[in-house]
Amino acid sequence: MRFTVLTLFPEMFSPLQASILKRAQAAGLIQVNVVNFREYADNKHKSVDDVPYGGGAGMVLKPDPLFAALRALPEPHGSRQVILLSPQGQVFDQALARALACEDELVFICGHYEGFDERIRALADQELSLGDFVLTGGELAASVMIDAVARLVPGVLGQSESLKEESHGDGVLEYPQYTRPVEFEGQRVPEILLSGHHANIERWRRKEALWRTFQKRPDLFERTVFLASDYPLLEELRQEHPEMEVFAEKWRALAPLPKKRRGREPEQGNNPA
Ligand SMILES: C[S@@+](CC[C@H](N)C(=O)[O-])C[C@H]1O[C@@H](n2cnc3c(N)ncnc32)[C@H](O)[C@@H]1O
């Protein structure tokens, strides 16, 4: 998969040259291509911004260098999405990361200064935001999105197992994890994790994940699509933590159907005595 970034500050992408993403690039699983669109400014001073029409503070990115930089990119081999980084865009999340990981190329346009000329929006297939706050530029937002998408590209993470159960994978947060030592400053690893009983460990982890999601992110919990196998865990949690009752309607439909009685019901009324 190819990631192309149009930016005025290529040096801000050095974090992508370390650790897992560095290895993924060396293995040819992903490519990161950073383009300084100042090179496409068609004026003596290579200026890329100007004052806003109508007045106001700050400088606005001009359309022509960005249009020229995008047009100069090599033809995509497959699908390409052009993403404009903006605090006004759809907020990026794991579902979007998964959808973007299916593309062959993502092109990120990083704004800076006071923002960009409105006509630049026409270049983009989608406008994405890192969150409801304002950054000085789109570079950090692009790096975060590249990291989140790249790790979903097959082969980038050594163990694809780690993708299966992590937070946001299926709408719940990940269960608590422990490693050696068994006891640290008076805190012990839960006994069940030392038991070697895999089915019980799986059950404990799912229950903890559900409880943790309820506690930390009730907004996520409200949207979680539970599995039928979650029903007994949720019922146990409801009894242990009565505050979960507010959501109990969400999982009532998962209650197992009452078992059918075997044989015929004894007839009543008309039996000759
Ligand atoms: C200072 S911001 C401009 C904000 C703009 N004046 C506004 O109010 O919408 C400069 C650039 O940083 C990037 N940026 C800022 N906040 C962002 C966010 N939350 N997510 C993604 N990009 C952001 C955008 O590319 C933006 O053009």
The ligand as an SDF file (V2000), in Angstrom:
LIG
                    3D

 27 29  0  0  0  0  0  0  0  0999 V2000
   -4.6190   26.0870   12.1980 C   0  0  0  0  0  0  0  0  0  0  0  0
   -5.3960   24.8780   11.2140 S   0  0  0  0  0  0  0  0  0  0  0  0
   -6.6150   25.8660   10.3780 C   0  0  0  0  0  0  0  0  0  0  0  0
   -7.9410   25.8230   11.0260 C   0  0  0  0  0  0  0  0  0  0  0  0
   -8.9990   26.6110   10.2720 C   0  0  0  0  0  0  0  0  0  0  0  0
   -8.7330   28.0140   10.3990 N   0  0  0  0  0  0  0  0  0  0  0  0
  -10.3760   26.2860   10.8250 C   0  0  0  0  0  0  0  0  0  0  0  0
  -10.8230   26.9600   11.7480 O   0  0  0  0  0  0  0  0  0  0  0  0
  -11.0160   25.3210   10.3270 O   0  0  0  0  0  0  0  0  0  0  0  0
   -4.2310   24.5550    9.9700 C   0  0  0  0  0  0  0  0  0  0  0  0
   -4.3370   23.1930    9.3260 C   0  0  0  0  0  0  0  0  0  0  0  0
   -4.0850   22.1890   10.2870 O   0  0  0  0  0  0  0  0  0  0  0  0
   -4.7810   21.0070    9.9550 C   0  0  0  0  0  0  0  0  0  0  0  0
   -5.5970   20.6430   11.1080 N   0  0  0  0  0  0  0  0  0  0  0  0
   -5.8820   21.3860   12.1850 C   0  0  0  0  0  0  0  0  0  0  0  0
   -6.6510   20.7150   13.0660 N   0  0  0  0  0  0  0  0  0  0  0  0
   -6.8510   19.4960   12.5520 C   0  0  0  0  0  0  0  0  0  0  0  0
   -7.5690   18.3510   12.9780 C   0  0  0  0  0  0  0  0  0  0  0  0
   -8.2420   18.3350   14.1190 N   0  0  0  0  0  0  0  0  0  0  0  0
   -7.5550   17.2600   12.1990 N   0  0  0  0  0  0  0  0  0  0  0  0
   -6.8980   17.2560   11.0130 C   0  0  0  0  0  0  0  0  0  0  0  0
   -6.1870   18.3170   10.5510 N   0  0  0  0  0  0  0  0  0  0  0  0
   -6.1750   19.4280   11.2890 C   0  0  0  0  0  0  0  0  0  0  0  0
   -5.6130   21.3110    8.7110 C   0  0  0  0  0  0  0  0  0  0  0  0
   -4.9430   20.7980    7.5840 O   0  0  0  0  0  0  0  0  0  0  0  0
   -5.6670   22.8300    8.7260 C   0  0  0  0  0  0  0  0  0  0  0  0
   -5.8270   23.3670    7.4340 O   0  0  0  0  0  0  0  0  0  0  0  0
  1  2  1  0
  2  3  1  0
  2 10  1  0
  3  4  1  0
  4  5  1  0
  5  6  1  0
  5  7  1  0
  7  8  2  0
  7  9  1  0
 10 11  1  0
 11 12  1  0
 11 26  1  0
 12 13  1  0
 13 14  1  0
 13 24  1  0
 14 15  1  0
 14 23  1  0
 15 16  2  0
 16 17  1  0
 17 18  1  0
 17 23  2  0
 18 19  1  0
 18 20  2  0
 20 21  1  0
 21 22  2  0
 22 23  1  0
 24 25  1  0
 24 26  1  0
 26 27  1  0
M  CHG  2   2   1   9  -1
M  END
$$$$
